[in-house]
Amino acid sequence: MKLALILLNRRLGHECYGVSHHVPTSKVPITKNQTKLANGETEVHHRPKRGWIWNQFFVLEEHIGPDAQYVGKLHSNSDKGDGSVRYILSGEGAGSIFIINEVTGDIHATESLDRERKAHYVLHAQAFDRNTEKPLEPKSEFIIKVQDINDNAPKFPDGPFVAAVPEMSQVGTSVYQVTASDADDPTYGNSARVVYSILQGQPYFSIDPKTGVIRTALANMDREAREHYAVVIQAKDMAGSVGGLSGSTTINITLTDVNDNPPKFPQKNYQLYVPESAQVGKPVGKIKANDEDLGVNAAIKYSIINSEGAAMFSIATDRDTREGIISLKKPLNYERKKTYTLHIEGVNTHVEPRFSYLGPFKDTATLKITVGDVDEPPVFSMDYYIMDVYENAHIGTEVGAVTARDPDSKNSPVRYFINLSEHGDKYFNIDMDSGVIKTTQSLDREDMPWHNITVMASEVDNPSLLSHVPVTVQVLDVNDNPPEIKTDEEVVVCESSRPGQVIQTIAAVDKDDFANGQRFSFSLLSGIPVNPNFTLKDNEDNTASIIARRRRFSRLVQELYELPIVVWDGGEPALSGTSTLTLQVCPCQWNGRVQTCQDERGLLSSAGLSTGALIAILLCIVILLVIVVLFITLRRSKKEPLIISEEDVRENVVTYDDEGGGEEDTEAFDIIALRNPAAAEELKFRRDVRPESARQCGRPARGCHSPPELDQVNVQKFIKQRLVEADMDTGGPPYDSLQTYAYEGQGSPTGSISSLDSPGTHSEQDYNYLDDWGPEFQKLAELYGEDMDVAEKIFSLVYIFYCSIKS
């Protein structure tokens, strides 16, 4: 295929590949278009020739003529010009934008085309036999390209633009770069070749024609003279030649500030009037230096450079207004000095070295301050006063004095008084002429140790001018309060306390104030009998120890003890106080910790029950107990029949598991009933009470007579006899019953272990060794060590068991 700018020729053969005719070799000689097969035959290949002749397939864009624009012509070698060939066109825009003459093959464009919207179209052409409607050629693809013309001007899509460059920049400093775009074809002609130029903005700026870089063209451009510039840039295609299209945009360029201007005071001399009553630390005036720069480049620091002005005044910079605020450092006195001269300097805080040639970036001015005379209030000799007076001092006692004077030259007399609006209680008054402060009430240090009052002074000639001064009065202490025992916690006495054991260490408190520390001494109250239970030891360190004098305390015998203690202080004169301590007896563990120590009243109060409620609860409990006793009594007295019904016939096993202390223990289980029931009734004793014989004579070993000996009777023989009688009894119940008699033999060598068989009323045994067994046996040691009978000991054991369950 050969492609040229004007003519595109493409010739295609008309042969149909894949079609062959087989010819015998004997008849047709083999030529170069024949192939000899294996069976001796020859295959003849027919190659039909075909060809296309195409005209130029380019079309110009933006065609505005009245007729359709001619594009090109299709022609096939099979076309003999007789109209038997029909040309068909398909693909992009076929039938709408591009049409073809089916007979001649001419292609026309019916619409104006825009290359920027679509640069080329892909179409397919094919030739058909008009008579048979069979294709004469296979479908072939070709492209129609839209040829560009200069119909688009350059554009700046992001304009207008904003740029900035520092003032005083050198010539050629880059400011900004612009870029224009052209929609025309950059590969065809100069339609998209753009050059730049400045329409407005010279001689301050220039632009590179090819790159579009804008640069400064004038040196020392001053922001203070002109800050904003509007530069108009033009972009033109066709390389800027005549007839090219152009577009423009605006770049707003701002000169940014640099510190190229020093501060300047508008004038060199200033005057200021300040009254002598001006307050220290408050502003009295202001001054300002001008700087044409902006921001940090215009920041100024003010200072007073002469010593006379710096000693009395100070100056600071207001960041918002850039003014120098002048304040007073010391009070002014018209009578002493009437004028002051200040030399004030303003300096830029941010200086650029490259502009140092413009001169020093600072300026100075002179400020003359005139002090004005005013009528001032009285001035006290001190800023505050501290005085003291003893408590309980007589009314009218002098506390101290304040003094004030008129600072003015006329020296007017001064009057004093106390500001009662701030202090409702009038404890003091002041002499209006002398300023002497005296008491008006009796003072109590323990009630209020310090008094703060405010004394005011005014001139006689001008009472409206007032001065205030704080006065603090300290009330000194005298020994007027007796000491007391400090009883923050209750004093607990363990039941297992021993003689000499420290029960508790006590301390004393005193409301009075002792400069060298409090000193207390302790003793028991004199004039009463010696306390047999406790004594007191003075530890000589402001504490005392309560010490037990006897062994063991019983809460059952006495729960509370009172101990009066006298405490003396070390004041002048010495005072004493008597405090009565209540000591409560409580059971303790072996390490001295209280196990439980709550009386019945405490339990009731902790439960929150009143006396009436407690009585009601106790009555309910008593009634329930009576009902239970009556019910049990009725159940025991009621005898059930052996046979409940005639049909209730069953075998029962009756087991008696009453085991006593053996045959020798005649009180725990009286065996006489088995031997002779009639005689046993006379010798039966109560099991919970000793027999009178045992009480009267004591133990059998001491000569008392024991009950009659019945061991000679053969109990085993008696039981067997009763068993035979039961078997032979025809009047017994109709079911089997088992009666068990636990006979253990005769003569127990250990004897009885029943405590009820011990007839002695007093024990001669020493139970002190139980103290060494630990806290579990302390109560037993106390019970057996005291003179109690058996009933009291049993009651005590039950109470101990109750307390252990409760804790």
Helices and strands as residue ranges (DSSP letters): E 2-3, E 8-10, E 20-23, E 34-36, E 42-45, E 52-54, E 58-60, E 69-73, E 85-91, E 98-100, E 106-109, E 120-129, E 140-147, E 161-166, E 174-177, E 195-200, E 205-207, E 213-216, E 228-236, G 238-240, E 246-256, E 269-275, E 283-288, G 295-298, E 300-304, H 307-312, E 313-317, E 323-328, E 339-348, G 353-358, E 362-372, E 379-380, E 385-390, E 398-401, E 404-405, E 414-418, E 428-430, E 436-439, E 450-459, E 466-476, E 484-486, E 491-494, E 502-509, E 520-524, E 534-538, E 543-548, E 560-569, E 576-586, H 600-607, H 611-637, H 672-675, H 677-683, H 692-697, G 700-702, H 715-728, G 755-757, G 768-773, G 775-777, H 778-785, H 790-806
